[in-house]
Protein backbone atom coordinates (compact mmCIF):
# COMPACT_ATOMS: atom_id res chain seq x y z
CA UNK A 1 0.00 0.00 0.00
CA UNK A 2 1.38 3.41 -0.89
CA UNK A 3 0.18 6.94 -1.39
CA UNK A 4 1.45 10.39 -2.22
CA UNK A 5 0.28 13.98 -2.17
CA UNK A 6 1.79 17.10 -3.69
CA UNK A 7 0.72 20.72 -3.85
CA UNK A 8 2.26 23.73 -5.55
CA UNK A 9 1.52 27.44 -5.91
CA UNK A 10 2.98 30.01 -8.29
CA UNK A 11 2.34 33.55 -9.48
CA UNK A 12 3.04 34.81 -12.98
CA UNK A 13 2.69 38.14 -14.70
CA UNK A 14 2.85 38.64 -18.46
CA UNK A 15 1.88 41.78 -20.30
CA UNK A 16 0.29 43.29 -17.21
CA UNK A 17 -1.96 40.26 -16.62
CA UNK A 18 -1.26 38.45 -13.35
CA UNK A 19 -2.24 34.85 -12.68
CA UNK A 20 -2.26 32.81 -9.47
CA UNK A 21 -1.68 29.14 -10.27
CA UNK A 22 -2.62 26.23 -7.99
CA UNK A 23 -1.93 22.53 -8.46
CA UNK A 24 -2.65 19.53 -6.20
CA UNK A 25 -2.28 15.82 -6.86
CA UNK A 26 -3.21 12.65 -4.95
CA UNK A 27 -2.09 9.11 -5.79
CA UNK A 28 -2.87 5.82 -4.04
CA UNK A 29 -1.80 2.26 -4.90
CA UNK A 30 -2.75 -1.07 -3.32
CA UNK A 31 -1.15 -4.39 -4.27
CA UNK A 32 -2.04 -7.79 -2.84
CA UNK A 33 -0.62 -11.22 -3.60
CA UNK A 34 -2.44 -14.53 -3.16
CA UNK A 35 -0.18 -17.43 -4.14
CA UNK A 36 0.65 -16.74 -7.83
CA UNK A 37 -2.13 -14.19 -8.30
CA UNK A 38 -1.53 -10.46 -7.98
CA UNK A 39 -4.36 -7.97 -7.50
CA UNK A 40 -3.64 -4.25 -7.73
CA UNK A 41 -5.69 -1.11 -7.80
CA UNK A 42 -5.17 2.59 -7.62
CA UNK A 43 -6.65 6.04 -7.65
CA UNK A 44 -5.26 9.30 -9.00
CA UNK A 45 -6.69 12.83 -8.74
CA UNK A 46 -5.32 16.04 -10.25
CA UNK A 47 -6.72 19.51 -9.58
CA UNK A 48 -5.25 22.44 -11.48
CA UNK A 49 -6.39 26.05 -11.68
CA UNK A 50 -5.22 29.33 -13.20
CA UNK A 51 -6.85 32.53 -11.97
CA UNK A 52 -5.85 34.41 -15.15
CA UNK A 53 -8.11 32.15 -17.27
CA UNK A 54 -11.28 33.11 -15.37
CA UNK A 55 -12.49 29.50 -15.20
CA UNK A 56 -12.87 27.29 -12.11
CA UNK A 57 -10.16 24.70 -11.39
CA UNK A 58 -10.27 21.52 -13.44
CA UNK A 59 -10.36 18.17 -11.66
CA UNK A 60 -9.33 14.91 -13.32
CA UNK A 61 -9.75 11.57 -11.54
CA UNK A 62 -9.02 7.99 -12.53
CA UNK A 63 -9.41 4.60 -10.88
CA UNK A 64 -7.99 1.30 -12.03
CA UNK A 65 -7.90 -2.33 -10.96
CA UNK A 66 -5.94 -5.22 -12.41
CA UNK A 67 -5.29 -8.92 -11.93
CA UNK A 68 -2.18 -10.75 -13.10
CA UNK A 69 -0.58 -14.15 -12.67
CA UNK A 70 3.00 -15.20 -13.17
CA UNK A 71 4.08 -18.55 -14.61
CA UNK A 72 7.24 -20.29 -15.77
CA UNK A 73 7.66 -20.50 -19.55
CA UNK A 74 10.23 -23.31 -19.52
Phi and psi restraints in degrees (range 20) as a CNS / XPLOR table:
assign (resid 1 and name C) (resid 2 and name N)
       (resid 2 and name CA) (resid 2 and name C) 1.0 -148.9 20.0 2
assign (resid 2 and name N) (resid 2 and name CA)
       (resid 2 and name C) (resid 3 and name N) 1.0 160.6 20.0 2
assign (resid 2 and name C) (resid 3 and name N)
       (resid 3 and name CA) (resid 3 and name C) 1.0 -157.9 20.0 2
assign (resid 3 and name N) (resid 3 and name CA)
       (resid 3 and name C) (resid 4 and name N) 1.0 158.8 20.0 2
assign (resid 3 and name C) (resid 4 and name N)
       (resid 4 and name CA) (resid 4 and name C) 1.0 -149.6 20.0 2
assign (resid 4 and name N) (resid 4 and name CA)
       (resid 4 and name C) (resid 5 and name N) 1.0 157.0 20.0 2
assign (resid 4 and name C) (resid 5 and name N)
       (resid 5 and name CA) (resid 5 and name C) 1.0 -145.6 20.0 2
assign (resid 5 and name N) (resid 5 and name CA)
       (resid 5 and name C) (resid 6 and name N) 1.0 137.1 20.0 2
assign (resid 5 and name C) (resid 6 and name N)
       (resid 6 and name CA) (resid 6 and name C) 1.0 -141.6 20.0 2
assign (resid 6 and name N) (resid 6 and name CA)
       (resid 6 and name C) (resid 7 and name N) 1.0 149.4 20.0 2
assign (resid 6 and name C) (resid 7 and name N)
       (resid 7 and name CA) (resid 7 and name C) 1.0 -144.9 20.0 2
assign (resid 7 and name N) (resid 7 and name CA)
       (resid 7 and name C) (resid 8 and name N) 1.0 140.5 20.0 2
assign (resid 7 and name C) (resid 8 and name N)
       (resid 8 and name CA) (resid 8 and name C) 1.0 -143.5 20.0 2
assign (resid 8 and name N) (resid 8 and name CA)
       (resid 8 and name C) (resid 9 and name N) 1.0 150.8 20.0 2
assign (resid 8 and name C) (resid 9 and name N)
       (resid 9 and name CA) (resid 9 and name C) 1.0 -130.9 20.0 2
assign (resid 9 and name N) (resid 9 and name CA)
       (resid 9 and name C) (resid 10 and name N) 1.0 146.9 20.0 2
assign (resid 9 and name C) (resid 10 and name N)
       (resid 10 and name CA) (resid 10 and name C) 1.0 -155.3 20.0 2
assign (resid 10 and name N) (resid 10 and name CA)
       (resid 10 and name C) (resid 11 and name N) 1.0 156.9 20.0 2
assign (resid 10 and name C) (resid 11 and name N)
       (resid 11 and name CA) (resid 11 and name C) 1.0 -124.1 20.0 2
assign (resid 11 and name N) (resid 11 and name CA)
       (resid 11 and name C) (resid 12 and name N) 1.0 136.9 20.0 2
assign (resid 11 and name C) (resid 12 and name N)
       (resid 12 and name CA) (resid 12 and name C) 1.0 -132.4 20.0 2
assign (resid 12 and name N) (resid 12 and name CA)
       (resid 12 and name C) (resid 13 and name N) 1.0 156.5 20.0 2
assign (resid 12 and name C) (resid 13 and name N)
       (resid 13 and name CA) (resid 13 and name C) 1.0 -144.7 20.0 2
assign (resid 13 and name N) (resid 13 and name CA)
       (resid 13 and name C) (resid 14 and name N) 1.0 121.0 20.0 2
assign (resid 13 and name C) (resid 14 and name N)
       (resid 14 and name CA) (resid 14 and name C) 1.0 -136.4 20.0 2
assign (resid 14 and name N) (resid 14 and name CA)
       (resid 14 and name C) (resid 15 and name N) 1.0 124.2 20.0 2
assign (resid 14 and name C) (resid 15 and name N)
       (resid 15 and name CA) (resid 15 and name C) 1.0 60.6 20.0 2
assign (resid 15 and name N) (resid 15 and name CA)
       (resid 15 and name C) (resid 16 and name N) 1.0 32.7 20.0 2
assign (resid 15 and name C) (resid 16 and name N)
       (resid 16 and name CA) (resid 16 and name C) 1.0 82.2 20.0 2
assign (resid 16 and name N) (resid 16 and name CA)
       (resid 16 and name C) (resid 17 and name N) 1.0 0.3 20.0 2
assign (resid 16 and name C) (resid 17 and name N)
       (resid 17 and name CA) (resid 17 and name C) 1.0 -105.0 20.0 2
assign (resid 17 and name N) (resid 17 and name CA)
       (resid 17 and name C) (resid 18 and name N) 1.0 118.4 20.0 2
assign (resid 17 and name C) (resid 18 and name N)
       (resid 18 and name CA) (resid 18 and name C) 1.0 -96.7 20.0 2
assign (resid 18 and name N) (resid 18 and name CA)
       (resid 18 and name C) (resid 19 and name N) 1.0 148.4 20.0 2
assign (resid 18 and name C) (resid 19 and name N)
       (resid 19 and name CA) (resid 19 and name C) 1.0 -139.3 20.0 2
assign (resid 19 and name N) (resid 19 and name CA)
       (resid 19 and name C) (resid 20 and name N) 1.0 133.2 20.0 2
assign (resid 19 and name C) (resid 20 and name N)
       (resid 20 and name CA) (resid 20 and name C) 1.0 -100.6 20.0 2
assign (resid 20 and name N) (resid 20 and name CA)
       (resid 20 and name C) (resid 21 and name N) 1.0 121.8 20.0 2
assign (resid 20 and name C) (resid 21 and name N)
       (resid 21 and name CA) (resid 21 and name C) 1.0 -111.1 20.0 2
assign (resid 21 and name N) (resid 21 and name CA)
       (resid 21 and name C) (resid 22 and name N) 1.0 136.8 20.0 2
assign (resid 21 and name C) (resid 22 and name N)
       (resid 22 and name CA) (resid 22 and name C) 1.0 -133.4 20.0 2
assign (resid 22 and name N) (resid 22 and name CA)
       (resid 22 and name C) (resid 23 and name N) 1.0 136.9 20.0 2
assign (resid 22 and name C) (resid 23 and name N)
       (resid 23 and name CA) (resid 23 and name C) 1.0 -143.0 20.0 2
assign (resid 23 and name N) (resid 23 and name CA)
       (resid 23 and name C) (resid 24 and name N) 1.0 131.1 20.0 2
assign (resid 23 and name C) (resid 24 and name N)
       (resid 24 and name CA) (resid 24 and name C) 1.0 -139.3 20.0 2
assign (resid 24 and name N) (resid 24 and name CA)
       (resid 24 and name C) (resid 25 and name N) 1.0 146.1 20.0 2
assign (resid 24 and name C) (resid 25 and name N)
       (resid 25 and name CA) (resid 25 and name C) 1.0 -142.9 20.0 2
assign (resid 25 and name N) (resid 25 and name CA)
       (resid 25 and name C) (resid 26 and name N) 1.0 136.6 20.0 2
assign (resid 25 and name C) (resid 26 and name N)
       (resid 26 and name CA) (resid 26 and name C) 1.0 -123.1 20.0 2
assign (resid 26 and name N) (resid 26 and name CA)
       (resid 26 and name C) (resid 27 and name N) 1.0 139.1 20.0 2
assign (resid 26 and name C) (resid 27 and name N)
       (resid 27 and name CA) (resid 27 and name C) 1.0 -138.3 20.0 2
assign (resid 27 and name N) (resid 27 and name CA)
       (resid 27 and name C) (resid 28 and name N) 1.0 139.4 20.0 2
assign (resid 27 and name C) (resid 28 and name N)
       (resid 28 and name CA) (resid 28 and name C) 1.0 -140.1 20.0 2
assign (resid 28 and name N) (resid 28 and name CA)
       (resid 28 and name C) (resid 29 and name N) 1.0 141.5 20.0 2
assign (resid 28 and name C) (resid 29 and name N)
       (resid 29 and name CA) (resid 29 and name C) 1.0 -139.9 20.0 2
assign (resid 29 and name N) (resid 29 and name CA)
       (resid 29 and name C) (resid 30 and name N) 1.0 134.5 20.0 2
assign (resid 29 and name C) (resid 30 and name N)
       (resid 30 and name CA) (resid 30 and name C) 1.0 -128.5 20.0 2
assign (resid 30 and name N) (resid 30 and name CA)
       (resid 30 and name C) (resid 31 and name N) 1.0 129.5 20.0 2
assign (resid 30 and name C) (resid 31 and name N)
       (resid 31 and name CA) (resid 31 and name C) 1.0 -127.1 20.0 2
assign (resid 31 and name N) (resid 31 and name CA)
       (resid 31 and name C) (resid 32 and name N) 1.0 140.9 20.0 2
assign (resid 31 and name C) (resid 32 and name N)
       (resid 32 and name CA) (resid 32 and name C) 1.0 -142.4 20.0 2
assign (resid 32 and name N) (resid 32 and name CA)
       (resid 32 and name C) (resid 33 and name N) 1.0 136.8 20.0 2
assign (resid 32 and name C) (resid 33 and name N)
       (resid 33 and name CA) (resid 33 and name C) 1.0 -117.5 20.0 2
assign (resid 33 and name N) (resid 33 and name CA)
       (resid 33 and name C) (resid 34 and name N) 1.0 130.8 20.0 2
assign (resid 33 and name C) (resid 34 and name N)
       (resid 34 and name CA) (resid 34 and name C) 1.0 -126.1 20.0 2
assign (resid 34 and name N) (resid 34 and name CA)
       (resid 34 and name C) (resid 35 and name N) 1.0 106.0 20.0 2
assign (resid 34 and name C) (resid 35 and name N)
       (resid 35 and name CA) (resid 35 and name C) 1.0 53.6 20.0 2
assign (resid 35 and name N) (resid 35 and name CA)
       (resid 35 and name C) (resid 36 and name N) 1.0 -115.0 20.0 2
assign (resid 35 and name C) (resid 36 and name N)
       (resid 36 and name CA) (resid 36 and name C) 1.0 -97.0 20.0 2
assign (resid 36 and name N) (resid 36 and name CA)
       (resid 36 and name C) (resid 37 and name N) 1.0 7.3 20.0 2
assign (resid 36 and name C) (resid 37 and name N)
       (resid 37 and name CA) (resid 37 and name C) 1.0 -105.1 20.0 2
assign (resid 37 and name N) (resid 37 and name CA)
       (resid 37 and name C) (resid 38 and name N) 1.0 129.7 20.0 2
assign (resid 37 and name C) (resid 38 and name N)
       (resid 38 and name CA) (resid 38 and name C) 1.0 -111.4 20.0 2
assign (resid 38 and name N) (resid 38 and name CA)
       (resid 38 and name C) (resid 39 and name N) 1.0 131.9 20.0 2
assign (resid 38 and name C) (resid 39 and name N)
       (resid 39 and name CA) (resid 39 and name C) 1.0 -120.1 20.0 2
assign (resid 39 and name N) (resid 39 and name CA)
       (resid 39 and name C) (resid 40 and name N) 1.0 128.4 20.0 2
assign (resid 39 and name C) (resid 40 and name N)
       (resid 40 and name CA) (resid 40 and name C) 1.0 -136.9 20.0 2
assign (resid 40 and name N) (resid 40 and name CA)
       (resid 40 and name C) (resid 41 and name N) 1.0 154.3 20.0 2
assign (resid 40 and name C) (resid 41 and name N)
       (resid 41 and name CA) (resid 41 and name C) 1.0 -155.6 20.0 2
assign (resid 41 and name N) (resid 41 and name CA)
       (resid 41 and name C) (resid 42 and name N) 1.0 158.9 20.0 2
assign (resid 41 and name C) (resid 42 and name N)
       (resid 42 and name CA) (resid 42 and name C) 1.0 -159.7 20.0 2
assign (resid 42 and name N) (resid 42 and name CA)
       (resid 42 and name C) (resid 43 and name N) 1.0 168.6 20.0 2
assign (resid 42 and name C) (resid 43 and name N)
       (resid 43 and name CA) (resid 43 and name C) 1.0 -142.2 20.0 2
assign (resid 43 and name N) (resid 43 and name CA)
       (resid 43 and name C) (resid 44 and name N) 1.0 137.6 20.0 2
assign (resid 43 and name C) (resid 44 and name N)
       (resid 44 and name CA) (resid 44 and name C) 1.0 -135.3 20.0 2
assign (resid 44 and name N) (resid 44 and name CA)
       (resid 44 and name C) (resid 45 and name N) 1.0 140.0 20.0 2
assign (resid 44 and name C) (resid 45 and name N)
       (resid 45 and name CA) (resid 45 and name C) 1.0 -139.9 20.0 2
assign (resid 45 and name N) (resid 45 and name CA)
       (resid 45 and name C) (resid 46 and name N) 1.0 130.8 20.0 2
assign (resid 45 and name C) (resid 46 and name N)
       (resid 46 and name CA) (resid 46 and name C) 1.0 -126.1 20.0 2
assign (resid 46 and name N) (resid 46 and name CA)
       (resid 46 and name C) (resid 47 and name N) 1.0 127.9 20.0 2
assign (resid 46 and name C) (resid 47 and name N)
       (resid 47 and name CA) (resid 47 and name C) 1.0 -123.6 20.0 2
assign (resid 47 and name N) (resid 47 and name CA)
       (resid 47 and name C) (resid 48 and name N) 1.0 126.4 20.0 2
assign (resid 47 and name C) (resid 48 and name N)
       (resid 48 and name CA) (resid 48 and name C) 1.0 -141.4 20.0 2
assign (resid 48 and name N) (resid 48 and name CA)
       (resid 48 and name C) (resid 49 and name N) 1.0 130.4 20.0 2
assign (resid 48 and name C) (resid 49 and name N)
       (resid 49 and name CA) (resid 49 and name C) 1.0 -140.0 20.0 2
assign (resid 49 and name N) (resid 49 and name CA)
       (resid 49 and name C) (resid 50 and name N) 1.0 148.8 20.0 2
assign (resid 49 and name C) (resid 50 and name N)
       (resid 50 and name CA) (resid 50 and name C) 1.0 -131.4 20.0 2
assign (resid 50 and name N) (resid 50 and name CA)
       (resid 50 and name C) (resid 51 and name N) 1.0 116.9 20.0 2
assign (resid 50 and name C) (resid 51 and name N)
       (resid 51 and name CA) (resid 51 and name C) 1.0 -68.3 20.0 2
assign (resid 51 and name N) (resid 51 and name CA)
       (resid 51 and name C) (resid 52 and name N) 1.0 -27.2 20.0 2
assign (resid 51 and name C) (resid 52 and name N)
       (resid 52 and name CA) (resid 52 and name C) 1.0 -67.2 20.0 2
assign (resid 52 and name N) (resid 52 and name CA)
       (resid 52 and name C) (resid 53 and name N) 1.0 -21.0 20.0 2
assign (resid 52 and name C) (resid 53 and name N)
       (resid 53 and name CA) (resid 53 and name C) 1.0 -81.8 20.0 2
assign (resid 53 and name N) (resid 53 and name CA)
       (resid 53 and name C) (resid 54 and name N) 1.0 -20.6 20.0 2
assign (resid 53 and name C) (resid 54 and name N)
       (resid 54 and name CA) (resid 54 and name C) 1.0 77.5 20.0 2
assign (resid 54 and name N) (resid 54 and name CA)
       (resid 54 and name C) (resid 55 and name N) 1.0 9.0 20.0 2
assign (resid 54 and name C) (resid 55 and name N)
       (resid 55 and name CA) (resid 55 and name C) 1.0 -110.5 20.0 2
assign (resid 55 and name N) (resid 55 and name CA)
       (resid 55 and name C) (resid 56 and name N) 1.0 156.4 20.0 2
assign (resid 55 and name C) (resid 56 and name N)
       (resid 56 and name CA) (resid 56 and name C) 1.0 -68.5 20.0 2
assign (resid 56 and name N) (resid 56 and name CA)
       (resid 56 and name C) (resid 57 and name N) 1.0 160.9 20.0 2
assign (resid 56 and name C) (resid 57 and name N)
       (resid 57 and name CA) (resid 57 and name C) 1.0 -59.8 20.0 2
assign (resid 57 and name N) (resid 57 and name CA)
       (resid 57 and name C) (resid 58 and name N) 1.0 144.4 20.0 2
assign (resid 57 and name C) (resid 58 and name N)
       (resid 58 and name CA) (resid 58 and name C) 1.0 -90.7 20.0 2
assign (resid 58 and name N) (resid 58 and name CA)
       (resid 58 and name C) (resid 59 and name N) 1.0 143.1 20.0 2
assign (resid 58 and name C) (resid 59 and name N)
       (resid 59 and name CA) (resid 59 and name C) 1.0 -126.0 20.0 2
assign (resid 59 and name N) (resid 59 and name CA)
       (resid 59 and name C) (resid 60 and name N) 1.0 125.7 20.0 2
assign (resid 59 and name C) (resid 60 and name N)
       (resid 60 and name CA) (resid 60 and name C) 1.0 -119.1 20.0 2
assign (resid 60 and name N) (resid 60 and name CA)
       (resid 60 and name C) (resid 61 and name N) 1.0 131.7 20.0 2
assign (resid 60 and name C) (resid 61 and name N)
       (resid 61 and name CA) (resid 61 and name C) 1.0 -131.3 20.0 2
assign (resid 61 and name N) (resid 61 and name CA)
       (resid 61 and name C) (resid 62 and name N) 1.0 147.3 20.0 2
assign (resid 61 and name C) (resid 62 and name N)
       (resid 62 and name CA) (resid 62 and name C) 1.0 -145.8 20.0 2
assign (resid 62 and name N) (resid 62 and name CA)
       (resid 62 and name C) (resid 63 and name N) 1.0 149.4 20.0 2
assign (resid 62 and name C) (resid 63 and name N)
       (resid 63 and name CA) (resid 63 and name C) 1.0 -134.0 20.0 2
assign (resid 63 and name N) (resid 63 and name CA)
       (resid 63 and name C) (resid 64 and name N) 1.0 140.5 20.0 2
assign (resid 63 and name C) (resid 64 and name N)
       (resid 64 and name CA) (resid 64 and name C) 1.0 -143.1 20.0 2
assign (resid 64 and name N) (resid 64 and name CA)
       (resid 64 and name C) (resid 65 and name N) 1.0 156.2 20.0 2
assign (resid 64 and name C) (resid 65 and name N)
       (resid 65 and name CA) (resid 65 and name C) 1.0 -145.1 20.0 2
assign (resid 65 and name N) (resid 65 and name CA)
       (resid 65 and name C) (resid 66 and name N) 1.0 143.6 20.0 2
assign (resid 65 and name C) (resid 66 and name N)
       (resid 66 and name CA) (resid 66 and name C) 1.0 -146.9 20.0 2
assign (resid 66 and name N) (resid 66 and name CA)
       (resid 66 and name C) (resid 67 and name N) 1.0 156.4 20.0 2
assign (resid 66 and name C) (resid 67 and name N)
       (resid 67 and name CA) (resid 67 and name C) 1.0 -132.6 20.0 2
assign (resid 67 and name N) (resid 67 and name CA)
       (resid 67 and name C) (resid 68 and name N) 1.0 134.2 20.0 2
assign (resid 67 and name C) (resid 68 and name N)
       (resid 68 and name CA) (resid 68 and name C) 1.0 -141.8 20.0 2
assign (resid 68 and name N) (resid 68 and name CA)
       (resid 68 and name C) (resid 69 and name N) 1.0 160.3 20.0 2
assign (resid 68 and name C) (resid 69 and name N)
       (resid 69 and name CA) (resid 69 and name C) 1.0 -140.5 20.0 2
assign (resid 69 and name N) (resid 69 and name CA)
       (resid 69 and name C) (resid 70 and name N) 1.0 136.4 20.0 2
assign (resid 69 and name C) (resid 70 and name N)
       (resid 70 and name CA) (resid 70 and name C) 1.0 -98.6 20.0 2
assign (resid 70 and name N) (resid 70 and name CA)
       (resid 70 and name C) (resid 71 and name N) 1.0 154.8 20.0 2
assign (resid 70 and name C) (resid 71 and name N)
       (resid 71 and name CA) (resid 71 and name C) 1.0 -155.4 20.0 2
assign (resid 71 and name N) (resid 71 and name CA)
       (resid 71 and name C) (resid 72 and name N) 1.0 157.7 20.0 2
assign (resid 71 and name C) (resid 72 and name N)
       (resid 72 and name CA) (resid 72 and name C) 1.0 -87.0 20.0 2
assign (resid 72 and name N) (resid 72 and name CA)
       (resid 72 and name C) (resid 73 and name N) 1.0 132.1 20.0 2
assign (resid 72 and name C) (resid 73 and name N)
       (resid 73 and name CA) (resid 73 and name C) 1.0 -79.0 20.0 2
assign (resid 73 and name N) (resid 73 and name CA)
       (resid 73 and name C) (resid 74 and name N) 1.0 -41.8 20.0 2
